[in-house]
């Protein structure tokens, strides 16, 4: 069962495990890397073994997949650490972070500071903060705590209503998910409208259902977004290096 409340419950059940990770590793050993936002088409390539909408996508060695992504031109790598719905783990994050030298996004349902501590210690340079899953107070606390750790809180929205709450944080970067997390449907119309509504002083990232250079180009031309998070399409591709290079080359 996939629901926002069920996810919250599962994550709090995992709290002791996450606290144990922090106690075991104690401190970060990897240097911090910063996402390059230079206006060119930038791809955050994702390691995504499964999803609630697709089931099992592809079982891969995370280090091999991350290395392939980096060689093919990915500017950053996103690692799913959720085990309940996405087949990921904090072990995946740790091993990937130690294998590549590009920024790492910890893709997780973040609710409490121990998750942020674990992501930081294991080598993440960015963590995902999903506005739809947090109250305004929770979002502020997660966002502030992440900044204080020295890593980037990447706030995700889907609608303009969510965007209005997020803008109060004065973020430098906002990611718009084309997927509606309440029913898992893809809604390009809402996503594009939300991307357009982001002030030009804030860097825009577009995520979900970017599976071809044509779709990427259309969204880029419509919204001005230049950074795209791509997961399922790369994982399903018989030649992910070629697809990644095609996406990076979209002007």
N, C-alpha and C positions, 0 to 999 in steps of 0.2 A: 504494500500500500504506500503510495506517494502522496503526502500532503505536507503542507508547511508545518502544521502542528506535530505531525508524526516525526518529521525531521528534527524538530526542536527536542522532542522527547528522547530520540535516539542519541543526539549529541550530548545531552546531559547524562545519559547512561554511560557514555564513553569518557566522562570527565576524569575518572580515576586513571584510565589508561593514558590519557593525554598528560596528566600530571606526572605519571611515571616516566614518560618520555623526557620531560623537562628535567626531572631529577637525575635521569641517567646520563644525558648528554651535557648538561650543566651550562655550557657556553658555546657560542658560535665560533667556528673556525674558518669559514669561507668569507672572503671580502665581499663588500656590498657592491652590487652592480645597479646602474641606473638605466631605465628605459629611455632610449634615444627617440625623441619626438621632433624630428626635423622636417616634417611635412611630406616626406616621400612615403610611398606605400610601405607600411610596416606590418609584419605578420608575427603575432604571438601564436606559436604552434603548440597544440595541446596533446598531451598524452591522456587518452580517454578510452579505457578498456570496455566500459559499459555505460549505459544511461537508462533512466526510467522510461524514456520514450522508445529506445531501440533495443533494450536488453543488452546481451553481450555483443559488442562491436568487433573487437579483435584483441586477443591476448598477446601482448608483446613484452619484450624485455625493455623496461623503461629507459635504461641507460643506452641501449642500442638505438631506440627510437629517438631519444634526445640528441644523441650524437649525429644521427642522420639529419634531424631538423637543423641543427647548428650548421652542418656542412652545406646544407641546401639554401641557407640564407635567412633562417628565422632570426628575428631580432630579440626574441624572448621565448621562453618555454613555460607553458602552463602545465602544472601537475595536479591531477585530481587526487586528493587524499582521502575522500570519503569512501568507506568500504561497503556501506549498506546499499548504495544505489549505483555507484560508479566503478566499483572494483579496484579502487585505489587504496593507498596507505601512506602513512608518514614515512615508512621505509622507502617508498618510491621517491618521495621528495628528497630525502637525504642522499640517496645514491645518485639521482639526477643532478642535484646541486653540486656534488663533488666530481661530476664527470664533464661539465660544460662551463664555459665562462661568459655566458650571457645572463641577463636578468631572469629570475625564476618567480613565477606567480604560484602561490599556494592557493589552489582552487578548492575551497572548503566552505561549509555552512558554519560561519563564525558566530558564536554567541557569547563567549567568555574569554578572559584574558589568558588562561592557560593554553588555549588553542593558538593565540598570537605568539606567546612565548615559545611554543613548540615549533611553529613555522619559522620564527626568527632563528632559533638555535640550530635548526636543521638546514638552514641556508637560503630560505626564501627572501626575496628582495621586495616582493609585493604580496599582499593578501587580499582576497575578495571579501567585500562587505556588501551583502545583498539587502537593499533597502526594503524589499517586500517582506523580508523575514524578521525585521527588527522594528521595535518601536522607535520613535524619534529619540528618546532618551538612550536606549540601547545603542542605536547607531552612533550617537555622539560619543558615548563611552568607548565603543570599539574603535571608532575613527581616531579619537584622541590618544588612546593607549597605543595604537599602531604607530602613529606619528612619533610618539615618545620613544618607541623602540628604534627609530631611525629607518624604518621601512615604509613603503608606500601603501596606504589604504586605498585600494581600487574599488570605488563605490559603483555598484551595479543598479540600474533602474530599468524599467520597461515602459512606464507611462510618464506623461507630463506631470501628473499629480505627485508621483514619487520624486520627480526631478525638483519640484518646488521645495520639498523637505530637504533634499540633499544640498541644494544650493546654499542653504543656511550654514553649511560647514565650510564654505569658501574653498572647495576642492580645486586642485590643479587639473585633475583628470577625472572623467566620468565615463563609465562603460554602459552602453545601452544593449540590453539583451533583446533580440528579436523574438525570443520565446516568452510566452506568458506562463509564469511558473504555477499559476493557479490551476490551469488545465493542460499545460504542456504544449499548447498549440503555437504555431509560428504565426506571428502577426507583423508582417513587414510594414503595413500602413502605420500602425501605432509606433513601431520602432523608429521608422523614418521621421515621423512627426516629432518624436522625442529628441532625436539627434539634431533636428533642425532648431529645436527650442533651446539647445545648450548655448550659452553665450560664447562668442568667438574667442574670448580670452581663456577658455577652458579647452583642453585637449579632449577630443572625442575618440572613443573606441567603440567599434561595432562588433557584436558577438552573436553567434548562432546562425546556422544555415547558410554560411558562406561556402558554397561548394563549387564555384566556377569563377574564372576571371570576369565573365560577363556580369554576374550578380554583384561582385565586388565593385566593378567599375560603375554600375548603375547606382549603387548606394553612395559611393564616393562622390559622384557627380551631383547627386541629389542633396547631400548633407554636408559635404566638406570633410567628412571623416577620412583619416588617412591610416589609422591603426585598426587592424582587424584580428580578432581572435578566431582561429579556425581549429576545430577539433575533429568532429565526426568525418568530414570529407577526407582529411589527411589519413585518419586511421583506416578508413575503408578503401582508400586508393591502392591500386596495385603498384603504383609508382609515386609514392608521396613526395619524393625529392623533386620530380618533374612538376607535379601540381604546385608545390610550394614555390618553386622558381617562377612558374607562370603567374601566380598570385602576386609575388613580389615585384614582378615586372609591369604590372598595371600602372599606367601613368595617371 
